């Protein structure tokens, strides 16, 4: 960048030279001057003029091009600014310029004691500077300009590294002088103005606005956005009319929209829309600000409804979001849920939190560009609440934003990562995993985009409203373009994964169905389950087959049931209680409480370490003494119901406690049989001695019921602790910074982890007792729902060892939600839920393959359509000057060639996709196709619709 205040490499000077006259004439003095010329190609030449001292300046005796010869003798040719070099470098001119004076360059006269570059910028018109690849700071009387090279360099650097203009400008300043002894005049504000104009003109040029005869003023809202070529764009990559598409195939042209808010992209209360209105109002990804704020002002008195699900802060705190000193607390956004691309007119500022009226306007502004789309699938982390009364709110939107609900079906989902925090009903009714026609969409696309754009939050926070919108629009456009160029590799990778996963899940489903069909009851049940799940997929008002219909047995419920049975026995005078206050059920339940107290005391004692304080030791000793007295009282009553325990203890028969077979999976400290401490005392339950000594059958049944409920309670505790630990870790990584806050957070996480260890050990002990008891009581099939619990199973629902909920590696604790004490009913309910989920996982992968094939066809069709659009734009605008015509045609042809090149590249990558999909198709044993959606699979070699080639 050069300017009036910057240091020139050499000052111009006036030099007198004696020139010999002709024969008989004396020598005369001439003035030597330097002349800069701009060639039509944009090249700048430096020429030497020798003029008579008494002649006017326009009498030029001869003109010389700058070349290697004059570089050696003329100090004026010592330096030369290379327009093709790096922006901060100065090169010595060694190559003779090709253009001659006959090309009619514009000659610039430089007077004495003036900076030649300043004079060149002063007198040359702006368009001639642009031809020379200089961008002037102003269109009239420019004194400062930036080279195209420096602007292009910063433009790309800001996309990749998110460097701010301030950092980049001062980096160049330090490259010029890193000592500060010769400070350079500040041109930072000028650079900001130039860069803002550069961004705007670049987006207009790339969108074809320079080829429109109507001019830039005819630009429509969202017209500068880079569109998603894989989404259904009616008239572009799919036919205008989808009436010929059957009802079973309409889901292939569904539009997937993901909604979310970002509260890191704040804007401080600086400047306003009058001072900084923006150069492209509503032409990109932000909604048009005037209409948007008018709608918000007209509905400012609308109250936000509270959440009826879990306590969603996005809903409940929408009116209380801290907004002091902020013009915008964040942004709301709508993106393409399957391809992570920003949508035109799909972003808007949020004034006070994530209010419905803000999000409604933004969502349906983006949706207005997709008229007549057959199905729209919304993904929103609060969709379970947002969809309520939605259409009542939509009726208050401007008429052009209200969708046609007669031709479009709307579905609502919660993203897969967020759905774990919702109640059980939301986890099935709004799940991507169990709903047909969505493939393997996860709905988390906005989160991936925020990770990229959050890095510019610090620099955009202090900008005016117009400047900030334009910078964010520019970054969103670059994000979209990089997504477009990556479609070839991304879609190919996805379809390879989908074909492999579909095959694996087909085998898993077949094995499960074959095991169920081994009995007549299983065949009949499978038929009923199929009818139920098909009915629910057509109408969600029908009973949900993915929900367990058997109430989970809890320890409290079993204790209540046993006490009621004791009361009934007393009333019937059939009680065989050997103690006036303690019945057999109270004896076993109290023993389980003592066992749990032993486990907690053992864990706390083990965590003291070698340097425990006196206070800590006192608390542990007090708890130990209290436990000792409880054990003595309990054992005195135990001998009444279990006399054999006295002989076992008298003979010092230690080690009778059933040790879990998977004891190594527990991280809880183990008891020591030879220890005299109360936490190590062996209680000897019926399950411990039933294999060595006679035991009352009633006691065995009582302990079975309590242990079975204890195992279910322990599972629920494990799930709760896992969720809580995962949420704490996520909150810590997102919001806590600094050593003090992180240390406190780690202590909290460790406390939750300790509770998880105890719950895990409780489950292992309960299951081990059930294994012993099952040999003496008539209970079968219980182990299907209470499987061995390994440490690797203690993972949150979103952390699946590198896989997702649609894979078979899901920990079993998330797949089974409660087993009934009535074994046959509980087993049937568990099998039904698991079969429905296995079927859904297989069908989602099959749908994913079909969606990917259609998306590949849409991408190729869109690129072809875009190339044809540029072909038409080449000659659309009529201009007078021939060089302008050549420029318009050349740029349009280049853009058309880029899109055709992408199309050819993608076609080459995908040439074997048809064979890959055909080889991965699974068929049943009888040659019948699986029971997924009855849709004809499209082929990459054959478009899924016949009249695609006729789309303009």
Order of alpha helices (4+ residues) and beta strands (2+ residues): beta-beta-beta-beta-alpha-beta-alpha-alpha-beta-beta-alpha-alpha-alpha-beta-beta-alpha-alpha-beta-beta-beta-alpha-beta-alpha-alpha-beta-alpha-alpha-alpha-alpha-alpha-alpha-alpha-alpha-alpha-alpha-alpha-alpha-alpha-alpha-alpha-alpha
